[in-house]
Amino acid sequence: MLTAEIIAIGSELLATDRTDTNSLWLTEKLNSIGIEVRLKTIVGDDDARLEEAIKDAIKRSKVVITTGGLGPTEDDVTRKVAARALGRRLWLDEQLLEEIRARFQAFGVPMPERNSRQAMVIDGAQVLPNPNGSAPGLFIEHEGTAISLLPGPPREMRPMFENHVQPKLVGRAGNLRVRRRLLRVAGFGESALDEQIAPIYTQFDNPQTTILFNNTEIEIHLKAQARTEQEAEKLLDDLSARLEERLGNAIFSFRGESMEEVVGLKLTVGGYTLGVAESCTGGLVAQRLTDISGASRYFIEGVVVYSNEAKTRALGIEPMLLRKYGAVSAEVAESMAEGIMKRAGTDFGISVTGIAGPDGGTEEKPVGLVYIALADEAHTEHRRLMLPGDRQLVRWRASQAVLDLLRRRLI
């Protein structure tokens, strides 16, 4: 199978607040035409390290794509470094320069002189037009490897790849197509889940299965290869069905949907409404639900009741109940769920109360102790949880647990 590497260029991508979304998008597009991405690299604006990354990539892969570093500033070094790595000359394309100058003139401004470096072309490269920006891309055939230098902004990079690079790669990919599927599982640890499904997925070389743990759930990643996308999807369907037979309702998502998306869909289809009462999660459950477009169809009201007084005032919790059992208790959790259901006039009420930490725990009620509850006209139920992790993780895991409790009730 044809393999590819992606090199994302720019020191800003090494900062803690930036994500390389281009590589994710390109991986999906390459997989769809039967090209497997084996390596992704992020390189800062460093000539020596970038040159090394490009040289190594063309030794290993038949498709190499870089994104970023094609702008007009001093730190945009992709062209010159790629030329050096390939041992090719870099020259000024006068026609391309005039096209860039005309683009600026069309907007009524003169072209800054520094933009002339965007007209520098690697010897033997094909220029890829960029109607959405000033940085043209380049496509180079080098010793059997297809190399594409693409701009960094997604609104420029994506159409350039789809219109000019992808058609060149389709013929190289052969007759294999790759499809992926993401299943999400609730209520299992990683090792316990693997014990359940390893006897199934180990029977398959295709699809391939990878199990990943994140903060609140287990992800089962499936990858199938076939001559057509339809055949690959059929392979995924067959394995997914066998996993569902083993795991049942623990699988809450078959196409990568989040828990809040799944719950929102089930509420919408059933025509049900929901109220949410939260203490330790501080509104996180309501935030997750209302992050989904169309949540107003089912989400009616949410309250954050941190103090005992607020629980009594907003939800009608009896002070005697709070004194006898404490705010973090099954009795109070159930009363909160019933209280928000009555207050909001909804079909369901859910609640969370607990000790997220790092302070506030006792021997009897340690940090991580959380009670969740669900109420409807027929009954009220609760779950007692001991959740590991720091404050953020306890809150997030509690929100996931109460949404999963509602999901299972809706099935």
C-alpha positions as CSV (number, residue, x, y, z in Angstrom):
1,M,0.0,0.0,0.0
2,L,1.3,3.5,-0.9
3,T,2.5,5.3,2.2
4,A,2.7,9.0,2.9
5,E,4.2,11.5,5.4
6,I,3.0,14.9,6.4
7,I,5.3,17.7,7.6
8,A,3.6,20.6,9.3
9,I,5.8,23.7,9.4
10,G,5.7,26.6,11.7
11,S,6.9,27.4,15.2
12,E,3.4,28.5,16.2
13,L,2.3,24.8,15.9
14,L,4.7,23.9,18.7
15,A,2.8,26.3,21.1
16,T,0.5,24.8,23.7
17,D,-2.6,26.5,22.3
18,R,-2.4,25.4,18.7
19,T,-3.4,22.2,17.0
20,D,-2.3,20.9,13.6
21,T,-5.7,20.4,12.0
22,N,-4.3,20.3,8.5
23,S,-2.7,16.9,9.1
24,L,-5.9,15.4,10.4
25,W,-7.8,16.6,7.3
26,L,-5.1,15.5,4.9
27,T,-5.0,12.0,6.6
28,E,-8.7,11.5,6.0
29,K,-8.4,12.6,2.4
30,L,-5.3,10.4,1.7
31,N,-6.9,7.4,3.4
32,S,-10.0,7.8,1.2
33,I,-7.9,7.3,-1.9
34,G,-6.0,4.3,-0.5
35,I,-2.9,6.1,0.8
36,E,-1.9,5.4,4.3
37,V,-0.2,8.1,6.4
38,R,2.6,6.5,8.4
39,L,4.2,9.6,10.0
40,K,3.3,13.2,10.9
41,T,6.0,15.6,11.9
42,I,5.7,19.2,13.2
43,V,8.8,21.3,12.6
44,G,9.4,24.8,13.8
45,D,10.9,27.5,11.6
46,D,14.3,25.9,11.8
47,D,16.2,25.4,8.5
48,A,18.4,22.5,9.7
49,R,15.7,20.5,11.3
50,L,13.3,21.0,8.4
51,E,15.9,20.0,5.9
52,E,16.6,16.8,7.9
53,A,12.8,16.1,8.1
54,I,12.4,16.4,4.3
55,K,15.4,14.3,3.5
56,D,14.3,11.5,5.9
57,A,10.7,11.6,4.5
58,I,11.6,11.1,0.9
59,K,13.7,8.1,1.8
60,R,10.8,6.4,3.5
61,S,7.6,7.4,1.7
62,K,6.3,7.8,-1.9
63,V,4.1,10.7,-1.0
64,V,5.4,13.7,1.1
65,I,3.2,16.7,1.9
66,T,4.3,19.8,3.7
67,T,2.0,22.5,4.9
68,G,3.0,26.0,5.9
69,G,6.1,28.2,5.5
70,L,5.2,29.5,2.0
71,G,4.5,33.1,3.1
72,P,6.5,36.2,2.4
73,T,8.2,36.7,5.8
74,E,11.8,35.8,6.9
75,D,10.6,32.8,8.9
76,D,8.8,31.3,5.8
77,V,11.6,28.9,4.8
78,T,9.9,26.0,3.1
79,R,10.8,26.7,-0.5
80,K,14.5,27.3,0.1
81,V,14.9,24.4,2.5
82,A,13.0,22.0,0.3
83,A,15.2,23.0,-2.7
84,R,18.3,22.4,-0.6
85,A,17.1,19.0,0.6
86,L,16.3,17.9,-2.9
87,G,19.6,19.3,-4.3
88,R,17.7,21.5,-6.8
89,R,18.0,25.1,-7.9
90,L,15.5,27.8,-6.7
91,W,14.7,30.4,-9.4
92,L,12.5,33.4,-9.8
93,D,9.5,32.8,-12.0
94,E,8.8,36.2,-13.6
95,Q,5.4,35.2,-14.9
96,L,4.3,34.0,-11.5
97,L,5.7,37.2,-9.9
98,E,3.5,39.3,-12.3
99,E,0.4,37.2,-11.3
100,I,1.1,37.8,-7.6
101,R,1.6,41.5,-8.3
102,A,-1.7,41.6,-10.3
103,R,-3.5,40.0,-7.4
104,F,-2.4,42.8,-5.1
105,Q,-3.3,45.4,-7.6
106,A,-6.8,43.9,-7.9
107,F,-7.3,44.8,-4.3
108,G,-6.0,48.4,-4.9
109,V,-2.7,48.0,-3.0
110,P,0.8,47.7,-4.3
111,M,2.6,44.4,-3.7
112,P,5.2,44.6,-0.9
113,E,8.6,43.7,-2.2
114,R,9.0,40.9,0.2
115,N,6.1,39.0,-1.5
116,S,8.4,38.5,-4.5
117,R,9.9,35.5,-2.7
118,Q,6.6,33.7,-3.2
119,A,7.4,33.6,-6.9
120,M,10.6,31.5,-6.2
121,V,10.1,28.0,-7.8
122,I,12.1,24.8,-7.3
123,D,13.6,23.6,-10.5
124,G,11.3,21.0,-12.1
125,A,8.3,21.8,-9.9
126,Q,4.8,22.5,-11.1
127,V,3.3,25.6,-9.6
128,L,-0.1,25.0,-7.9
129,P,-2.4,28.1,-8.2
130,N,-3.8,29.6,-5.1
131,P,-7.0,31.7,-5.8
132,N,-7.6,32.1,-2.0
133,G,-4.2,33.6,-1.1
134,S,-0.9,34.9,-2.3
135,A,1.2,31.8,-1.7
136,P,1.3,29.4,-4.6
137,G,2.0,25.7,-3.9
138,L,4.5,23.4,-5.6
139,F,4.4,19.8,-6.8
140,I,7.6,18.0,-7.4
141,E,8.4,14.5,-8.8
142,H,11.7,13.4,-7.1
143,E,13.1,9.9,-7.5
144,G,9.8,8.3,-7.5
145,T,8.3,10.4,-4.6
146,A,5.5,12.9,-5.1
147,I,6.3,16.0,-3.0
148,S,3.7,18.7,-2.4
149,L,4.4,22.0,-0.8
150,L,1.1,23.5,0.4
151,P,0.2,26.7,2.2
152,G,-0.7,26.6,5.9
153,P,-4.1,28.4,6.1
154,P,-6.8,25.7,5.7
155,R,-8.9,27.9,3.4
156,E,-5.9,27.9,1.0
157,M,-4.5,24.4,1.6
158,R,-7.7,22.4,1.3
159,P,-8.9,23.5,-2.2
160,M,-5.3,23.4,-3.5
161,F,-5.0,19.7,-2.4
162,E,-8.5,18.7,-3.7
163,N,-8.2,20.5,-7.0
164,H,-4.5,19.9,-7.9
165,V,-2.8,17.3,-5.7
166,Q,-5.4,14.7,-5.1
167,P,-6.0,14.0,-8.8
168,K,-2.3,13.4,-9.2
169,L,-2.2,10.9,-6.4
170,V,-5.3,8.9,-7.2
171,G,-3.6,7.0,-10.0
172,R,-0.6,6.2,-7.8
173,A,-2.7,4.7,-5.0
174,G,-3.6,1.5,-6.9
175,N,-6.9,-0.2,-6.3
176,L,-7.0,-0.1,-2.5
177,R,-9.3,2.1,-0.5
178,V,-9.2,2.7,3.2
179,R,-12.2,3.4,5.4
180,R,-12.1,4.0,9.2
181,R,-14.7,3.8,11.9
182,L,-14.8,4.9,15.5
183,L,-16.8,3.1,18.1
184,R,-17.2,4.7,21.6
185,V,-17.8,2.6,24.7
186,A,-19.0,3.5,28.2
187,G,-18.8,1.6,31.4
188,F,-15.6,-0.4,30.7
189,G,-11.9,0.0,31.6
190,E,-9.4,-0.6,28.8
191,S,-8.2,-4.0,29.9
192,A,-11.7,-5.2,30.8
193,L,-12.9,-4.2,27.4
194,D,-10.0,-5.9,25.6
195,E,-10.7,-9.1,27.5
196,Q,-14.2,-9.0,26.1
197,I,-13.5,-8.3,22.5
198,A,-10.0,-9.6,21.8
199,P,-11.3,-13.0,20.9
200,I,-13.3,-11.3,18.2
201,Y,-11.1,-8.7,16.6
202,T,-7.9,-10.9,16.7
203,Q,-9.6,-13.2,14.1
204,F,-9.4,-10.3,11.6
205,D,-6.3,-9.1,9.8
206,N,-8.6,-6.7,7.9
207,P,-10.2,-4.6,9.5
208,Q,-7.4,-3.7,11.9
209,T,-8.5,-2.8,15.5
210,T,-6.9,-0.3,17.9
211,I,-8.2,0.3,21.4
212,L,-7.6,3.8,23.0
213,F,-8.5,5.1,26.4
214,N,-9.4,8.7,27.0
215,N,-10.6,10.5,30.0
216,T,-14.2,9.3,30.0
217,E,-14.5,6.4,27.6
218,I,-12.8,3.8,25.5
219,E,-12.5,4.2,21.7
220,I,-12.3,1.3,19.3
221,H,-10.7,2.4,16.1
222,L,-11.3,0.2,13.1
223,K,-9.5,0.4,9.7
224,A,-10.5,-1.6,6.7
225,Q,-8.9,-1.9,3.3
226,A,-10.6,-3.1,0.1
227,R,-10.8,-2.5,-3.6
228,T,-13.8,-0.1,-3.2
229,E,-15.1,2.1,-0.4
230,Q,-18.3,0.0,-0.4
231,E,-16.3,-3.2,0.2
232,A,-14.3,-1.6,3.0
233,E,-17.5,-0.4,4.6
234,K,-19.0,-3.9,4.5
235,L,-15.9,-5.2,6.3
236,L,-16.4,-2.5,9.0
237,D,-20.1,-3.4,9.2
238,D,-19.4,-7.0,9.8
239,L,-16.9,-6.5,12.6
240,S,-18.9,-3.7,14.2
241,A,-21.9,-6.0,14.4
242,R,-19.9,-8.7,16.1
243,L,-18.5,-6.2,18.6
244,E,-22.0,-4.9,19.3
245,E,-23.3,-8.4,19.9
246,R,-20.6,-8.9,22.5
247,L,-20.8,-5.4,24.2
248,G,-24.5,-4.6,23.8
249,N,-25.5,-1.1,25.0
250,A,-22.0,-0.3,26.2
251,I,-21.3,0.9,22.7
252,F,-23.0,4.2,22.5
253,S,-21.6,5.5,19.3
254,F,-20.8,3.7,16.0
255,R,-19.7,6.8,13.9
256,G,-17.7,8.7,16.5
257,E,-20.6,10.7,17.9
258,S,-20.1,12.2,21.4
259,M,-22.2,11.1,24.3
260,E,-24.1,14.4,24.3
261,E,-24.9,14.1,20.6
262,V,-26.2,10.6,21.1
263,V,-28.3,11.6,24.1
264,G,-29.6,14.7,22.3
265,L,-30.7,12.6,19.3
266,K,-32.5,10.1,21.5
267,L,-34.3,12.8,23.4
268,T,-35.3,14.5,20.1
269,V,-36.6,11.2,18.5
270,G,-38.6,10.4,21.6
271,G,-40.0,13.9,21.9
272,Y,-38.7,14.1,25.5
273,T,-37.6,17.1,27.6
274,L,-34.9,17.3,30.2
275,G,-33.9,19.4,33.2
276,V,-30.4,19.2,34.8
277,A,-29.4,20.0,38.4
278,E,-25.7,20.2,39.1
279,S,-23.4,20.7,42.1
280,C,-19.8,19.6,41.7
281,T,-19.9,19.7,37.9
282,G,-20.8,23.4,38.0
283,G,-22.9,23.5,34.8
284,L,-20.7,21.1,32.7
285,V,-23.5,18.8,31.9
286,A,-25.7,21.6,30.7
287,Q,-22.8,23.0,28.7
288,R,-22.2,19.7,26.9
289,L,-25.9,19.3,26.1
290,T,-26.3,22.8,24.8
291,D,-23.1,22.7,22.7
292,I,-25.2,20.6,20.3
293,S,-27.2,22.6,17.7
294,G,-30.9,22.1,18.2
295,A,-30.7,21.4,22.0
296,S,-33.6,23.8,22.6
297,R,-35.9,21.0,21.4
298,Y,-35.2,19.0,24.5
299,F,-33.1,21.0,27.0
300,I,-35.5,23.1,29.1
301,E,-33.6,24.2,32.2
302,G,-30.4,23.7,34.1
303,V,-29.5,24.9,37.6
304,V,-26.1,25.0,39.4
305,V,-26.8,24.6,43.2
306,Y,-23.5,24.6,45.0
307,S,-24.6,25.5,48.5
308,N,-27.2,23.7,50.7
309,E,-29.2,26.9,50.7
310,A,-29.4,26.9,46.9
311,K,-30.4,23.3,46.8
312,T,-33.3,24.1,49.1
313,R,-34.3,27.4,47.5
314,A,-34.0,26.3,43.8
315,L,-35.0,22.6,44.1
316,G,-37.0,22.3,47.2
317,I,-34.6,20.0,48.9
318,E,-35.7,19.5,52.5
319,P,-33.1,21.0,55.0
320,M,-33.6,17.9,57.2
321,L,-32.5,15.7,54.3
322,L,-29.3,17.7,53.9
323,R,-28.6,17.6,57.6
324,K,-29.2,13.9,57.9
325,Y,-27.4,12.6,54.8
326,G,-25.2,15.5,53.6
327,A,-25.2,17.2,50.2
328,V,-23.1,14.3,48.8
329,S,-25.5,11.4,49.2
330,A,-27.9,9.2,47.3
331,E,-30.9,10.8,49.0
332,V,-29.9,14.3,48.0
333,A,-29.0,13.3,44.4
334,E,-32.4,11.7,43.9
335,S,-34.1,14.7,45.5
336,M,-32.2,17.0,43.1
337,A,-33.3,15.0,40.1
338,E,-36.9,15.0,41.2
339,G,-36.7,18.7,42.1
340,I,-35.4,19.9,38.7
341,M,-37.9,17.7,36.9
342,K,-40.8,19.3,38.8
343,R,-39.3,22.8,38.5
344,A,-38.7,22.6,34.8
345,G,-41.8,20.5,34.0
346,T,-39.8,18.0,32.0
347,D,-40.0,14.3,31.2
348,F,-36.6,13.6,32.8
349,G,-34.5,15.2,35.5
350,I,-30.8,14.3,36.1
351,S,-28.5,15.4,38.8
352,V,-24.9,15.3,40.0
353,T,-23.4,16.0,43.4
354,G,-20.0,15.0,44.6
355,I,-16.5,16.0,45.9
356,A,-14.3,17.0,43.0
357,G,-11.3,17.9,45.1
358,P,-8.6,18.4,45.7
359,D,-10.0,19.6,49.1
360,G,-13.2,18.8,50.9
361,G,-12.8,15.0,51.2
362,T,-13.2,13.0,54.4
363,E,-12.5,9.4,55.4
364,E,-16.2,8.7,55.1
365,K,-16.6,10.8,51.9
366,P,-13.3,11.0,50.0
367,V,-12.4,13.1,47.0
368,G,-13.8,11.5,43.9
369,L,-17.1,10.4,45.5
370,V,-20.0,11.3,43.2
371,Y,-23.7,10.5,43.2
372,I,-25.7,10.8,40.0
373,A,-29.4,10.4,39.8
374,L,-32.2,10.2,37.2
375,A,-35.9,10.8,37.7
376,D,-38.9,10.4,35.5
377,E,-42.6,9.9,36.3
378,A,-42.2,6.2,36.8
379,H,-39.2,6.0,39.1
380,T,-36.0,7.6,40.5
381,E,-32.7,5.9,40.6
382,H,-29.1,6.8,41.5
383,R,-25.5,5.5,41.1
384,R,-22.7,5.9,43.6
385,L,-19.3,6.4,41.8
386,M,-15.7,6.6,42.9
387,L,-14.0,8.6,40.2
388,P,-10.2,8.8,39.9
389,G,-8.3,11.8,38.7
390,D,-7.8,15.5,39.4
391,R,-10.7,18.0,39.8
392,Q,-11.1,18.5,36.1
393,L,-11.2,14.7,35.4
394,V,-13.6,14.0,38.2
395,R,-16.0,16.7,37.0
396,W,-15.8,15.5,33.4
397,R,-16.2,11.8,34.2
398,A,-19.2,12.6,36.4
399,S,-20.8,14.5,33.5
400,Q,-20.2,11.5,31.2
401,A,-21.6,9.1,33.8
402,V,-24.9,11.0,34.3
403,L,-25.4,11.4,30.5
404,D,-24.8,7.7,30.1
405,L,-27.3,6.9,32.8
406,L,-29.9,8.9,30.8
407,R,-28.8,7.3,27.5
408,R,-29.4,3.8,28.9
409,R,-32.8,4.8,30.3
410,L,-33.8,6.1,26.8
411,I,-32.9,2.9,25.0
